[in-house]
């Protein structure tokens, strides 16, 4: 399985985060991803070409729930202003995302953060479905492994037939690393994001990856899932797809950089109102 189109768009986004593209005369689509470890803003034009973006480490969300409303709103507002300055125009509309199965109250909190930062929210979508806006999977399970949760969306003929979510993600990976190495959580976070150390830490993290695999196996039970596709920042861990494939017994794939797949998919769901 290849992700040529997805990988190309992600590379373009990574480039325009450093070198924003002109926005004159374009309808701008913004995606706001309030993650457990990172907040990511993506800006695309009406043809879904990335033109600008930013990512900031933050701890204002836990397991898909906003735990610091004021702090989250402040960060998103600052990031919005930063991108507007680069683009020399105002960003009016945004889409955002939630873990599957999130309650109405929690959905409202995430939406209110984005609205409090100055956006008009035109779409709220679940994270794995957002990821598939970029992945374009017709049949199979899209699994978004974020900082706090693992979300699953099952697609049949391009349509969502099931979504589910459980609390295990990158935060749990870092906690295991911190305990195994006897280091602070913050240092474990840095080690986890260091690709040069992935081969070293993969055996340490295997039990947590197996837990993620058990979540996936449980969520897809009863459905004819023949392929699994990973997205989300935690899915960046080199080699974890092989462990999941072995545990679940289903071919498992991921794009070159799963981290920005969901934020870009969120932006693709933004609607520009006249």
N, C-alpha and C positions, 0 to 999 in steps of 0.2 A: 504494500500500500504506500503510495506517495502522496505528498501534500504540496505539490509544486506551486499552485496558485496561492494557497494559504501561506506558505513559507515566503513567497515573494512579497505579499502584502505586509507580513510581519517585518521583513527586512526593510521595506520602504518606511514603515512606521518608526523603526529604530533609527533610521537615517534622519527622518524629519523631526524627531525629538531634538536632535542637535542642530538641524538646518531646516527650519520651518519653510514651507512652500507658500507662495503668494495666495491670498484668499480673495482677491478682488472679484466681485460679481458672482460669488459662489454661495449656495445655500449650505450652511455649515451644520454638520451632524456631530453632536458631542456625546460620548459615552463616559459615564462616571462609574467606576468600579470601586466600591468601598470594601476592600479586602481586610482580612484579619491582620496581615503584615504590611500590606502596601495599599495606598490609594492611587489609582491610575486614571488619568483623563486622556481620552483619545478624541481627536477632531478629524473628521473626514469630510470630503466634499460630497455632492449629491450623487456622484458616480462611485462612491465608496473608495476613493483614493485617499490614503492618509495624508494629512498636511501639517499636523502638529500634535504634540502630546507631552505629557509629563508623568513622572512616577515619584511618589514620596513614601518613605517608610513611616508607618504610623501604627499605634496600638489603641485605636478608638473603637474598634469592632472586635467582638469575641464570638466565635462560632456563629457568625452571621447576624449577630445582634449588636446594635449600636450601644456601647457602654459609656461613651463620652460624646453626647450630642453637641455640646458647645465646641469641643475640640475638633470634632469631625467637620462641623460646619465651617469653622475657621480655616482649616486646612484646605477644604474644597474651594472656599472663597479665594484664598491666596493663590491656589493653583489656577483658578479661572482667570484671575487678574493677570497672572504671569503669562498665560497663553494669549490673552487679549492684547497685551502689550506687544508680544512678538508678532501677532497677526495684524495688529493695528485695526481691530474691529471688535465689536461686542459679540459674545457668544450667548445666544438667547435660549436655545432649546437643548434639552438633554434627555437621554434615556439612562436608566440605571438598572441594577439587577439584584436579585435576592436568591438565597439558597432555595431549592425546591421544598415545598411543604411549609414555608415560612408563614406564620400567622398574619392576619390582617393588621394587627397592632404593630408587629415588627416591620411589615412592609411599609406601613405609614411612616415609621421612624426613619427608615432609609430614604424614602421619598422626601420627607421634611428636611433632612440634612441638605439634599441637593437643591431643594427649593430655597432653603435658608441661605444658600451660597449665591443665590441670584439667578438660578435657572428656572425656566418653565419646564417641568417634567412632562414629557409627552408619551412615555412608555416605561413600564416596569415589567421586566421579563426575568424568568429564572435563569440561573447561570449556565447550566449545561446547554439549554436551548439557545442561549445567546452565543455560546461557543460554536454551536453548529451553524450559525448564520455565516461563519467564516469557513468552517470545515466542510460544509455541504455534504454531510453523510445522509444517504437515502435509507439505509437499513443498518441497524446495529445500536450499540449503547455508547453514548457520549458521556464521559466521566470527567467532571471538573473537580480536581483535587486542589482545594485552596488551603489557606492557612489554618482554618478551623474546622471545615467540614468537607465531606466527600459527597458531591451531588451527582445523580445519575438521571439521564433522560434516554428513554428507549424510542427509537425511530423505526417506523415501518412505512415504506414508500414515501419517505420524506416528511411524514407527519408524526408528531409526538403522541405516543400511546400510553406513556407512563413516566412519571418523575418521582424521585425519592431522594432523601438526604439523611446522612448521619454524621455525628460529630467525631471526626478523626481527620487530621490534616497536618500541615506543616508545623504547627505549634507543637504537636505531639512528637514529631520527628526531632525537633530541637530540644525538647525536654529529655528525650531518651539520650541524645548526644551529650547533653549537659551532665546527666547522671553517669554515663559511661566514662566520660573524660574528666569528671570532677571539675567542671568549669562553669562560669556564669552562663545563664540563658542567652545573653546578648552575644557572647563569644561563640556559642554553639550555632546561633543563627548565621554568623559570618562563615563558619566552617561549612555549614550546609549549602551555602550559596557559592562556595569555592569549587569550581568544576575540577580543579586539579586534585581535590581530595575525595571526590565521589567514589573512586574505586576503593579507597581506604575505609570510608564510612558505610558503604553499602551493606556489608555483613552485620554491622552494629544495628542498622536500621531495618534489617530484614523482618524482625517480628512485627514492626509497625506496618511495613508494606504488606505483610500477610494479613494484618487486620483490615487494611484498606481493601485487599482482595476479597476478604470474607464479606465485607459490606457490599461490594459489587456483586458477588455471587448471590447474596441474599436478595438484593434489589432486582436482579434480572430473572429470578426464579419464576418459572411459569411462562416465560417469553422465549421465542425462538431467536435468540441472539447468537449470531455467528461471528461477530467481530466487536472489539472494544476499542474505543478511541479516547486517548487521554488529553486533557487540557488542564490549565491551572498552573500556578507557580511551583507547587510541590512536585508536579509531574516532570519538572526539569531535572530531577535527580537521575543521573545516568545509570541505566540498567534496571530501573524499577519496573519497566514494562515487561521485562523478561520474567521477573518474579511473579508479577500479576498473571501473566499468561500461563505460567506453570501451575499456579494455585487455582485459577478459575477454570483452566482447560480450554480457553478460547483465545484465538489469535488477537494480540493486543498491539496497537500502534500509537505513535504520537508524532506530531510535527517537530521540526527542528527546534523551535522555541515555543513551548506551550504557554509561557508566562503571559504573553500579550494576546493570545487567541480570544479569551473571553472579553477583555476590555474592547477590543476591536469589534467583536460581535455585538456588544452592547451598543456601540456607536452606530452600527448598521441598522439598528432597530429604532433609532431616533427619528421622530417625525417633525418636519418643519411646518409650522402653522402659518397660514397667510395672514 
